[in-house]
Amino acid sequence: MDARGGIGGSLKGLDLRAEIDRLRKERNAVILGHYYQKPEIQDLSDFVGDSLELSRKAAETDADVIAFCGVRFMAETAKILSPQKIVVLPDMDAGCSLEDSCPPAQFKAFREAHPDHIALSYINCSAEVKALSDIIVTSSSAEKILAQIPKEQKIIFGPDKHLGGYLKRKLGRDMLLWPGVCIVHESFSETELLKLKAQYPDAPVAAHPECPPYIVDHADYVGSTSGILDFSKTMPGDTLIVATEPHIIHQMQKAVPDKNFIGAPGADGNCNCNICPYMALNTMEKLYLALRDLEPRIEMEEGLRLQAKKSLDRMLEMASGTVGQGDIGARQ
């Protein structure tokens, strides 16, 4: 057993919620909970939302510490936007299959092989890949940003081939796609989804654009996690089939408790393969320890942080419509 009180018998009997609240005050900490976290973590978080939204909200606070209950690239983004704050991640092994699919050295070589292309990178990537990119996009801002890039400008889009493919089909933009996928959204079964649609013929389907085309093509609404949450509040009818990580349903049930939300099924109809295994690594015990010890901590070299921030800043400028087409071009 850890003499300092690691995850083991030494935490037995602790009121973790009360201890987390105590440490939150003592550390002047803000706790961020992504929509894909367990309900108990969502319910104690100061803010619940999508990754960039959470990082921006934390940056606006006077907190000294950010405890990011999400995955590593999200905590890195918080550090990029709040360099003066301590950023802890309850479990440093909480990674992302999209980030893992795009090693910086390989992405750098790919960029160098296509020097006349600009790189649009989905926010689900490492700080190093952000630093190698021209513009970062989120699932909610990608369409608006692409619409501002001249048609003749060649584009690399990574690391999510399904989001990139969705944008190609919808907007008619020819882009070179990095072949990464999200293991959660890749797990949904078209056959099982069609069975569910037959069982609930009047229920619309809401899907994240990280899903493969054979899922997206059956969706009545395609959008970001926060967009799907908004759709759940305004949709017609009382039942919604949800094709994204199912922990978002907790927020839907809180917002509209009179509606019925059904998670889209995996290959065998009832597996837990659509639960993100990386998000699941964060627990109440690990959050308590992270606040107590201020570890594991996100550290970042300042040059890397500033270079990564450039692509994030460009996204925020373009999402607000303050960048003209003449300002967008390939790196020289």
C-alpha positions in Angstrom: 0.0 0.0 0.0 1.2 3.5 -0.8 2.4 5.1 2.4 0.9 8.4 1.2 -2.5 6.8 0.8 -2.6 5.6 -2.8 -5.6 3.9 -4.4 -6.1 1.0 -2.1 -7.3 0.2 1.4 -6.2 3.6 2.7 -9.0 5.4 0.9 -11.7 3.2 2.4 -14.1 5.1 4.6 -13.3 8.5 3.0 -16.2 10.6 2.0 -14.7 11.3 -1.4 -17.2 13.9 -2.4 -16.7 15.9 0.8 -12.9 15.5 0.5 -12.9 16.7 -3.1 -15.0 19.7 -2.2 -12.6 20.5 0.7 -9.6 20.3 -1.6 -11.3 22.3 -4.3 -11.6 25.2 -1.9 -8.1 24.7 -0.4 -6.4 24.6 -3.8 -8.6 27.3 -5.3 -9.3 24.7 -8.0 -11.9 24.4 -10.8 -13.0 20.9 -11.7 -13.9 20.4 -15.4 -16.0 17.4 -16.4 -16.3 16.3 -20.0 -19.7 15.0 -21.2 -18.2 11.5 -21.5 -17.3 11.2 -17.8 -19.2 9.1 -15.4 -22.3 10.8 -14.0 -20.8 11.1 -10.5 -17.9 13.1 -11.9 -20.2 15.3 -14.1 -22.3 16.1 -11.0 -19.5 17.4 -8.9 -17.8 19.4 -11.7 -17.9 23.2 -11.8 -18.3 23.0 -15.6 -19.5 20.2 -17.8 -19.1 20.4 -21.5 -17.0 19.8 -24.7 -13.2 20.0 -24.4 -12.5 23.4 -25.9 -15.5 25.0 -24.2 -14.2 23.7 -20.8 -10.7 25.0 -21.4 -12.0 28.5 -22.3 -14.3 28.6 -19.3 -11.4 27.6 -16.9 -9.2 30.3 -18.5 -11.8 32.9 -17.5 -11.7 31.9 -13.8 -9.3 33.1 -11.1 -8.6 29.4 -10.2 -5.0 28.5 -9.4 -5.6 24.8 -10.3 -7.5 23.1 -13.1 -8.5 19.5 -12.5 -9.5 18.3 -16.0 -11.7 15.1 -15.9 -11.3 14.2 -19.5 -8.4 13.0 -21.6 -4.8 14.1 -22.1 -5.2 16.3 -25.2 -8.0 18.2 -23.4 -5.8 18.9 -20.4 -3.0 20.0 -22.7 -5.4 22.5 -24.3 -6.3 23.8 -20.9 -2.6 24.3 -20.2 -2.1 26.0 -23.6 -4.8 28.5 -22.7 -3.9 28.9 -19.0 -0.1 28.6 -18.7 -0.1 30.2 -15.3 -2.4 27.6 -13.8 -1.5 24.2 -12.5 -3.4 21.6 -14.7 -3.8 18.1 -13.4 -5.3 15.1 -15.1 -6.6 12.3 -12.7 -5.0 9.6 -14.8 -2.2 10.4 -17.3 -3.0 7.2 -19.2 -6.3 8.8 -20.2 -5.3 9.2 -23.9 -7.3 9.2 -27.1 -7.2 6.8 -30.1 -7.3 9.8 -32.5 -4.2 11.3 -30.8 -2.5 8.0 -30.8 -3.2 7.5 -34.5 -1.2 10.7 -35.4 2.4 10.6 -34.1 4.0 14.1 -34.5 7.0 12.8 -36.4 4.8 11.1 -39.0 2.5 14.0 -39.3 5.5 16.4 -39.8 6.8 14.1 -42.6 3.3 14.1 -44.2 3.1 17.8 -44.1 6.6 18.2 -45.6 5.5 15.8 -48.4 2.6 18.2 -49.3 4.1 21.7 -48.9 1.3 23.4 -50.9 -1.4 22.2 -48.4 -2.5 23.8 -45.2 -3.2 21.6 -42.3 -6.6 21.6 -40.5 -6.3 19.4 -37.5 -9.2 18.3 -35.3 -8.7 19.3 -31.7 -8.4 15.6 -30.7 -4.6 15.6 -31.2 -1.5 16.2 -29.2 0.0 19.6 -28.5 2.9 18.7 -30.8 0.5 18.1 -33.7 -1.3 21.3 -32.9 2.0 23.1 -33.2 2.5 21.5 -36.6 -0.9 22.6 -37.8 -2.2 25.8 -39.4 -5.7 25.8 -38.0 -7.4 23.7 -35.3 -11.1 22.9 -35.7 -13.7 21.4 -33.5 -16.7 19.4 -34.7 -18.9 22.4 -34.1 -16.6 25.0 -35.9 -15.2 22.9 -38.8 -17.8 23.8 -41.3 -17.6 27.5 -40.7 -13.9 27.5 -40.9 -13.8 25.4 -44.1 -16.2 27.9 -45.7 -13.6 30.7 -45.2 -10.8 28.8 -46.9 -10.5 29.5 -50.7 -11.6 26.6 -52.9 -8.3 26.5 -54.6 -6.3 26.0 -51.4 -5.2 22.4 -50.9 -6.0 21.0 -47.4 -4.7 18.2 -45.2 -7.3 17.2 -42.6 -6.4 15.0 -39.6 -6.5 13.0 -37.6 -10.1 11.9 -37.9 -10.9 10.5 -41.4 -14.6 10.1 -40.6 -15.1 13.8 -39.6 -12.9 14.8 -42.6 -15.0 12.5 -44.9 -18.2 14.0 -43.6 -17.0 17.5 -44.3 -15.8 16.4 -47.8 -19.2 15.0 -48.6 -21.2 17.8 -47.2 -19.2 20.8 -48.4 -17.7 19.3 -51.6 -14.1 20.0 -50.5 -11.3 17.8 -51.7 -9.0 17.1 -48.7 -6.2 14.7 -48.0 -7.4 12.8 -44.9 -5.2 11.4 -42.2 -6.4 7.8 -41.5 -7.3 8.1 -37.8 -10.5 7.0 -36.1 -12.2 7.3 -32.8 -12.5 3.7 -31.4 -15.8 4.7 -29.6 -17.6 6.1 -32.7 -16.1 3.3 -34.9 -17.8 0.7 -32.7 -21.4 1.4 -33.7 -23.2 -1.2 -35.8 -25.3 -0.3 -38.8 -27.2 -3.6 -38.5 -28.0 -3.1 -34.9 -28.9 0.6 -35.5 -31.4 -0.4 -38.2 -33.0 -3.0 -35.8 -33.3 -0.2 -33.2 -34.9 2.2 -35.8 -37.4 -0.5 -36.7 -38.3 -0.9 -33.0 -38.7 2.9 -32.6 -39.7 4.0 -36.1 -40.6 7.6 -35.0 -37.4 8.2 -33.0 -34.8 10.4 -34.7 -31.1 9.5 -34.7 -28.5 12.0 -33.5 -24.9 11.1 -34.5 -21.5 12.6 -33.9 -19.6 13.2 -37.2 -16.7 11.1 -35.8 -19.1 8.1 -36.7 -18.5 6.2 -39.9 -20.7 7.1 -43.0 -22.8 4.0 -42.5 -24.0 5.5 -39.2 -24.1 9.2 -40.2 -26.2 8.4 -43.2 -29.0 7.2 -41.0 -28.9 10.2 -38.7 -31.5 13.0 -38.6 -29.1 15.3 -36.8 -25.3 15.3 -37.1 -23.3 17.5 -34.8 -20.9 17.9 -31.9 -21.7 16.5 -28.4 -23.0 19.9 -27.2 -25.0 20.1 -30.5 -26.6 16.7 -29.9 -27.5 17.8 -26.4 -29.2 20.9 -27.7 -31.0 18.8 -30.3 -32.3 16.6 -27.6 -34.0 19.6 -26.0 -35.9 20.7 -29.1 -36.4 17.6 -31.2 -40.0 16.4 -32.0 -41.2 13.3 -30.2 -40.2 11.8 -26.9 -37.5 9.2 -27.9 -34.0 9.8 -29.3 -31.4 7.3 -30.5 -28.0 8.7 -29.6 -24.9 7.7 -31.6 -22.1 9.0 -29.5 -20.5 8.1 -26.1 -23.5 7.3 -23.9 -22.5 9.3 -20.8 -23.9 12.4 -22.6 -27.3 10.9 -21.9 -26.9 11.8 -18.2 -27.0 15.5 -19.2 -30.0 14.9 -21.6 -31.9 13.2 -18.8 -31.3 16.1 -16.5 -32.3 18.6 -19.1 -35.4 16.9 -20.4 -36.4 14.1 -17.9 -39.7 13.4 -19.7 -37.9 12.1 -22.8 -36.4 8.7 -23.5 -32.8 8.4 -24.7 -31.4 5.2 -26.2 -27.7 4.7 -26.9 -26.9 3.4 -30.3 -25.8 -0.2 -30.0 -22.4 -1.9 -30.8 -21.7 -4.9 -32.8 -23.6 -7.5 -30.7 -26.4 -5.1 -29.7 -25.6 -4.8 -26.1 -21.8 -4.5 -25.6 -20.1 -1.6 -23.7 -17.7 -1.0 -26.6 -19.3 2.5 -27.1 -18.1 3.6 -23.7 -14.7 5.4 -24.0 -12.1 3.3 -22.1 -9.8 6.3 -21.8 -12.5 8.6 -20.2 -13.4 5.7 -17.9 -9.9 5.8 -16.4 -10.8 8.9 -14.4 -12.4 8.0 -11.1 -13.5 9.8 -7.9 -10.5 8.3 -6.1 -8.0 9.5 -8.7 -9.6 13.0 -8.8 -9.2 13.2 -5.0 -5.5 12.2 -5.2 -4.9 14.6 -8.1 -6.2 17.5 -6.0 -4.4 16.3 -2.9 -1.0 15.8 -4.6 -1.3 18.2 -7.6 -0.2 15.3 -9.7 -0.2 14.0 -12.4 0.5 17.5 -13.8 0.5 18.7 -17.4 3.9 20.3 -18.2 4.7 21.9 -21.5 7.7 23.7 -22.9 6.9 27.3 -23.6 8.0 27.3 -27.2 5.7 24.3 -27.9 2.8 26.0 -26.1 3.1 29.2 -28.0 3.3 27.4 -31.4 0.3 25.2 -30.5 -1.6 28.3 -29.4 -1.2 29.9 -32.8 -3.3 27.3 -34.5 -5.9 27.5 -31.7 -6.0 31.3 -31.9 -6.5 31.0 -35.7 -9.5 28.7 -35.1 -11.0 31.1 -32.6 -10.5 34.1 -35.0 -12.1 32.2 -37.9 -14.9 30.8 -35.8 -15.8 34.5 -34.9 -15.4 35.5 -38.5 -12.5 37.9 -38.0 -10.1 36.4 -40.6 -10.4 37.2 -44.2 -9.7 34.7 -47.0 -6.6 36.6 -48.1 -5.0 35.8 -44.7 -5.2 32.0 -45.2 -2.5 30.1 -47.1 0.0 27.3 -46.9 3.1 27.6 -44.7 6.2 28.8 -46.3 
